[in-house]
Amino acid sequence: MHILSIHNAYQIRGGEDESCAAEQQLLREQGHQVDVYQEDNARIQTLNSAHAAIKTTWSAESYRDIRQHLAQHPVDIVHIQNFFPLISPSVHHAAKDAGVPVVQTLRNYRLLCPNALFFRAGQVCEDCLGKPIPYPGVLHGCYRESRAASAAVAAMLLAHRLLRTWIETVDYFIALTEFARQKFIEGGLPAHKIVVKPNFVSPDPGVGDGRGGYMLYVGRLSVEKGLDTLIDAWQRLDLSVPLKIIGDGPLSDQVNAAAQTHPSIEWLGRQPMNQVHNLMGSAMAVIFPSKWYETFGRVAIEAFAKGTPVIASNIGAIAEVVQPGYTGLQFHPNDPDDLAQQVKWVLNHPEALQQMRQNARAEFIAKYTAKANYQMLMDIYSKVQKQV
């Protein structure tokens, strides 16, 4: 099978980029030809605001590039991973005009929300969900804290709703969890076109021993990730269980300050993936304190691969990934007291924690290996081809 993968990469590689690259590599390992059409968000800085707004809605350059590529290569599937902002939905129409079926992975909530997060002013926000014109996002300047930039995103969303781009040019959407699938259905995407396929971890990092005597956070240091809840919980604990924090981001200064003043908190900054996995495997638990509707939660399945349970906030997709009492525990989002209680429970129940380690690894083997994911992806591609 010959696949054209389309992806607008971030300036700083994150979970979406890693998941796209892993999927492309998996397909190549299985003998498929994968072409990649990619833009880098860094290029938007070279454009004036008017030009950037036009490209966000319709990039003539991307349309031309895709039409030329499809005319010259016998592509079976166009798989759109992320088109925003520079590639634009013009690529959807390029594939349709060339008669090539389209699969699109929904890696964030961009089709429903200008900032793609359903998160504003420190809390979940669904003000734009279901609205033909996402004007609240413009009023609040939700994209890049700019009304002008948010208006450009809203214009793109409105234009392609009017063009019926999402309805008529995409054969199947891939949501990463059932929670995310339901949100997209609420937002107007056709339910019969949305299937669920999670991310995966490859290569298998192997099981850790969980004997490090600490707990671990891995991820971007930003408001929606719940770092304030995490740090507040540790300040309330009367037990000196160490907390290691891996990552960087807008809240780096606050995390560094907490590490300087609290003897049990250690900030390690960014770490190479092999070191992240090593630390995951030795951790008693990985803590996932998000405040927003994560579309998936890749860190959680990396922890499962190492046999490490996850203590997660009970919100959005991550609440679907982590089964309380089986692969980890859950706490109320934005509630440091509840998080502190879950940490204490882990410390007081070593036998149950050991069973959770076995369960977490079993969950990874059952759902999140490359082998399992490849079969799910092939099933989706086969359904698409049968419809052509």
N, C-alpha and C positions, 0 to 999 in steps of 0.2 A: 504494500500500500504506500502511496505517495501523499504526504501531508505537508501543507504549507501552514506553519505556525506563525501567527501575527502577535507581536508583543511590544508594547510601549514600556520600556524599562525605566525604573526609578534612578535618580541620581545616586542614591545610596542603596545598594542591593538589600532587599528585605525578603520576607517570607514569600511574597507573591513571585518575585523573580526566581527565588530558589525552587519553588514548586514548578514553575514553568520550565526551567532548565532541567529539572529532574525528570519531568514527563517527556521532554524531547529526547533526553539521553536514553530513557527506558525504551522508547519506540525504536531508536536506532539500534539498541542492543538486540531487539527482537527482529531485526532485519528490515525495518521499514525505512524508506527514504524520507527525511525530514528537512525541508527548506525553512529558513527562518527569515521573516521580514521584521525588522526591529528599528525602533526609534529610541532615542534617549531623551528623557525629560530635560536634561541640561541644555538642549538646543533651544528650548523656549526662551531662554534668557537672551538669545541673539535676535529675537523678533520684537518688533514694536507691538504694543497692546492690540491694535486693530488687526494686524496680520495674525497674531496668535489667536484672536477670537474667531477669525474666519477659518483658520486651519482646524480649530477645535470642532466647528460645526461641519465643515466639509473641506477636506484636504484634496485638492485636485491632483497634487503630486502623488499622494498615496493611492488614489484611485487609478491613476495612469500606471504606476509601478505594478500594482497588483494585476491589472488587466494585461500588461505586457508579460508578466511572469506566467500567468495562467495560459496565455496564448502560446508560450514557448515550452511549457512543461506539462506533462500529463498528470496533473494533480487530481487526486481522488477526493480529498477533504480539505477545506480551509478551516483551521481551528483558530479562532480569535481568542486570545488569552487576555489581552488588555489593549484597548485602542486609544485611551485617553492620556494626554490631550492632543498630541500632534498627529497621530495616525488618522483619527476621526472615523466615524461610521461610514465614510465613503467606501471603506474597504468591504463592508457588508454588501453594498450595491455592486461593487466591482465583481465580487464572487458570484452574485446572483445573475448579473448580466452575462457572465461567462458560463453560466449553467453548472457551477460547481457547488455542491452542498456545503453548508456552514454549520459548524458547531461553535458555541461560545461558552466559555467558562466564566461564571459570575464570581469573581474573586473579591469583589467589594460591592457596595450598594450604590454605585454611581448612577445606574439607570433610574434610581428612585430618589436620590438625595444628592444635592450639589456637592457636599463635602465627602460623600461616599461612606460616611460612618454612622449616620443616625445619632449624632452626638453633638451637643452644643451647650456651652456655658456649664461644663462639668457634669452633664447628665444626658440620658437618652432623650432624643428629640425625634418625633415622627411627624412634625408639622407639614412636611412636603409629601408624605406618603399618600398616594392616591390622587394627588392634585395634578390636573393636566398641565398647569403652569406652576412650577415650584417656586412661587414668589416669596414665601417666607425665608427661604435660603438666600434670596437676593437681599431682602430687607435686613437680614442679620449678618450679611457678608460672610456666609459660612465657608466659602472656598477662598483660601489664602487670606482670610480676614479682610476681604475687599468686595465691596458691592459691585464694582465694575467687573472683576474677575468672576464673581458669582453669577452676574447677569449673563456673561458669555457661556457659562456652563448651562444655565437655565435655558438660554436660547438654543443650545445644541439639543437638550432634552426635548424641548417643545417641537423643534423642527423635525426631529426624527420620530416623534410620536405622530405628528401630522403626516409624515411620509410613510408611516407604519413600518419603519425599518425593523423594529424588534419583532413584529408580528409576521412580516412577509419575507424577510431575507434570512432568518435564522431557522434552521431545521430542528435543532435541539440546543437547549441551554443545559449547562451542567452547574448545579448548585452543590456546595460542598457539604451541606447538612440539610436535614429536613426542616429545621428552623428557618434557615435562609430561604429554602424553597418556598415556604409558606409566606414569607415576607414579600417575595417577588410576585407571588400570586396575588396577594393583597394589593400590590402596586400595579397590577394590570397585565402581567405577562401570562400567556396561556398555560394553564396547569398541565395540559397534555404534552407540552413541549419541554417541560423542566424535569430532568432526572437528577438523582443524587449520586455523586461519586466523590468520596473524600480525597484529601491529599494522602501521600504515603512517604515513608522514609526509606531511602536506599543510598548506599548499602546498609545492611543491618549492622548497627553499631555494637551489638552484643550486650549481654546482660551485665549489669553492675552488681556490687555486693551490698550497697546501701549502708555501709558501715562508717560513713564519714562523720556522722554525728551533727550534721547541719542541715538546714533547709535552703532552697535555692529559688531565685527568680531569674528568668532569662527573657529578655525582650527589650523593646524600645522603652526608653525612659520618658514617657509622655503622660499627659493627664488622663486620657481615656484608658490607659493600661492599669490605673488604680494604684500607682506608686504611693500616693499619700495614704491610702487605706493600709497598705502593707507596712509602711514605716510607722504609722500610728499604732497599728496592732503590736509591733515589736516593742514600742515604748510602753505598752500596757502590760506586757508579759512580765510576770515576776520570776520567770525562769530564764536562765542565761543560755538558751539554745541559739547557736550562731545562725545568722542569715547572710548568705552570699548573694550579691546582686551582680548580674552580668548584663551589659548593654550600655548604650549611651543615648542621648537625645536631649530634648528641651529641658528636662528636669535634672540634668546631670549635676548642676550646682546644689540642688536640694538634697539629692542622694549623697553627694560627697559630704555635705554638711552633717547629714545624719550619721554617716560612717565615722566622721571625726568626733562626734559627741556621744555616740552610743557604742559601747565596747563590743556588743554582739553583732553589729552590722559591719559588713565588709563589702566595699564596692570594687569590683574587678575590671570595670570598663568593658570594652569589646574584647572578645577572645576568639581564637580560631575554632572551627567547628569540632575538631577532634577533642580539644580541651573542654569545650562545652559539654560534649557527650560524656567525657570522663567524669566531670563534676556532677552531671546528672546521675550517672550510675552510682556514685558514692553518696548522693544525697538521701536523706530520710524521705523527703517529699519535695516536689516542685510546686511552687505556689503561683497561681494564675489569677490575679486579683482584678481582672478587667471590669470596666464600668460600661463598656459599649457592647453592641451586638456583634461580637466577632463572627465572621463568616465561617471560621473553622477553629483555629487554635493549633497550629503546627507544633508548637512547643510541647503541647500535651502528648501528642503521639510520639514525639522524640523521647519524652520521659517514659512512656509505655514501652518503647523499644528497649530501653535500659532496665525495664522492670521496676520503675519508680512511680509510686502513686502520685496523684495530683490533687492539691487542695485548690478548688476553683470557685469563683463567684457564680452564684446561681442566676445566670443571665445569658440570654442569647444562645448561640451555637455551642459554646463551651460547656454549658449545662447539659447538652445532649451528648457530648463526647465523654464527659467524666460521669461515671455512674456512682452515686454516693453509696458508700459501704462496700463497694466492689472493686473499683479501680481508683478510688480516692474519696474525698469528702467535698461537700459544698458549703458555702456560707453566703449570707445575704450581701449583695454588692453594697459598697460604701459603708460597711459595718465593721469597723476594726475590732470591736468587742467580740463579734461572732467569729471573725477570723482567728482571733487569739484563742477562743475556746476550741476551735478545730485543731489548732496547733497543739494545745494541751492534750487533746484526746489522742493524737498521734503519739505523743510522748508517753502517755499512760497505758497504751495498748500495743505493746511490741509484737505480740503474737498475731493480732489482727492485722497489723501493718505488714508483717511477713506474708500473710495470705494475700493481702492486696498487691504485694509485689508480684506474686505468681499470677494473679488475675490480670494485672496490667500487661505483663508480658504476653499472656494468652490472648488478650484483646488485640495487641499489636499483630500477632501472628494471624489472627482470624480476619482482621479488617484492613490493616495498614501496611502490608508488605508490597513490594513492587509486583510480585506475582499476582496477588489478588487484585491490585489496581489495574494491571495490564488487561486482565480478563474483563473487568468492568468497562474499561475504555474501548476495547474491541467490540463488546456488545453494543455500545452506543454507536460506534462507527458503522457497524453492520446494519443497525436499524435505519440509520441515515441513508446508507447506500440502497437499501431495499425500497426506500420511498422515492428514489430518483427515477 
